[in-house]
């Protein structure tokens, strides 16, 4: 039995292209997920693997739908092989139920990892170059020192919640908690109280 697995990284992405390709490939059942490829915990992938039996094949549209690193990809395919389950990628025309398919899988996985390493090296080189010219990379902080002082002052009033302070500062509560770990108790126990 062919079992499909489709994954999109964000809520805005649409899985229809993958779902159509999996249906055209003959998948009798498809598991669909919205999760980052770097995320290890993917309940629908786990459900698909648990659903499958010896002799079944897991089908994905592309290799990167299954994993983001060569290590994760190989671990997943080894888990499948250990249970007698094959793996097939439609776009790369890889089918691990054949010896040639297993060879091609390992070559493609190595090339994908190599490409990610090159991108990572270029990014690091660009950041180092910018730093050498006095520019720092990354997003500027969401809250200034003045904003944090204002937040601390507001939080000394027990009637005002973290959520209300965050709204007043124009940020989400998690951002305020990131700058003030421990929330109100960090203000009450911290310096200046």
N, C-alpha and C positions, 0 to 999 in steps of 0.2 A: 504494500500500500504506500502511495506517495502522500506525505503530510507536509503541507506548506507552513512556512514561518515568515511573516511580514513584520517589519519594524520601521517606524518613523521616529526621528529624534525629537521633534517638537510637536506641540498641539496644532501648529499651523500647517505642518506638512500633511499631505494627503497620501494614503496608501494605495489608491486605486490602481496605479501603474503596476505595482508589485502584485496586487491581488489578481489583476487580469492575467499577468504573466504566469502566476502560479496555477490559476485555473486552466490556462491554455496548456500548461505542462502536464495536466492530468491529476493534480492534487485533489484527493477526495475530501480532505479536511484541511482547513487553514486556521492557524493561530495568529492573531494580530496583536501588536503591542506598540505603545507610544512610550519610548524610553531611550535615553542616551546609550550609545554603543559602549561607552566606558563604564556604564553602570553594570555591576556584577549581578545584582539581583533583578532578574527579569522573569516574573511569574509566568508569563505566557510561553516563554521558551522552555521553562521547567515543565509546564503542563504538557507541551508538545512532546517533549522527550519521555515523560511518564506515560503518555497516551500510546506511544509507539511500541511495537513488538519486534522481535527478531525477524529480520527479512524486510522490514519497512525501510523507507528512505526519506530523510528530511530534506526538503527542497527550499532553497532561498533564491531570491532574485539576483543578489550580488553577495560576494563574500563579506563586504563590510556591513551587511544587514545582520550577520551572525555575531561578529566580534570586531573590536577596534585594534587589537594587537595580535601579533603572530602567536604569542603565548596563549592568549585566550582562545584564539581560533583553533590552534592545535589541541589544546585541552578539551575543547568542546567536541571536536571530531573524534578524538581518542575515546571520550566518554561514549559517544555514539557507537564506535567500532567495538568497544568492550561489551556492548549490549547487542551486538549483531545488527546494528542499524547503519545503513549507508548514508552518504551525504552527497547532495547535488547542488551546484550553483548554476543557474540558468545562463546568466550573462557571460561568465568565464568558461562555460561548457566543461565544468568539472564534475566528475562522477566517481566517488571513491569506492564504488562497488566493483571497479575494474582496477587492475594493477597500474595501467597507464594513467587512469584518473587520479590514483593516489599520488603518483609522481608529479603530475601537473599541479595537483593541489598544493604540495609542498613547495614547488617552484613559485607559484602565484603568491602564496602566503609570504615567502621570503621577499619577493619583489614588493609587495604591499608594505611590509615592515621597513624595507630599505627606503621606499618613497617617504614614509612618515618620518624616518630618521633624517633624511635630507631636508624636509620642511622644518623639522625641529632645529637642525643646525643653522639653517638660514635665519630663522627667527632669532635664535640666540646671538648670531653674528650681528644682525640688525640692531638688537637691543644693546649689545656691547658697543657698537659704533655710535649709537645715539647717546649712550652714557658718556663715552669719551668726548663728545661734543657738548656735554653738560645737560643733556636732556634725559629725563627719567621716563621709563616706559610705564604703562599701566594707566588705569583710570584714576582721575583725581578723587580724593576722599569725598564721600557724600556729605559729610558733616564737618564744618570748620571748628576750630577751637572755640570760637564765639558761639556757634550753635550748641556745642556740648556744654558750655557754661550756662547757656539759657536753659537747656534741657535739665541740667542738674538743679537749677533754681526752681524750675517748675515742679520737678519730682519731689522736692522737699514738702510740697503740699500733698497730704495723703488723699485728698479728694481728686487729684489729677492722675489719670492712668498713663502707663507707658504708651498705649495706643493713641491717646489724645495728644500727648507730646509729639509722637511721631507724625501724626496728621498735621499738627501745627508747623512742624519743621519741613513738611513736604516729603517725608520718606516713609517707607514701610516699617512696621515695628521691628522686624528682624534686623534692619540696618541699625536702628537705635540700640538694640540688644548687643549687636556686634561691637559697637563703640562703648557700650556700658555693660559689660558682662555682669550678670547678676541682677540687672535691672535696678529697681528702686533700692534694694539692699546695698548695691555698690555705691549709691549716692549717700545713703544714710551712714554707711560704715567708712566711706572714703574720706580723703583729705578735704578740709574746708568745712566740716560739719561741726 
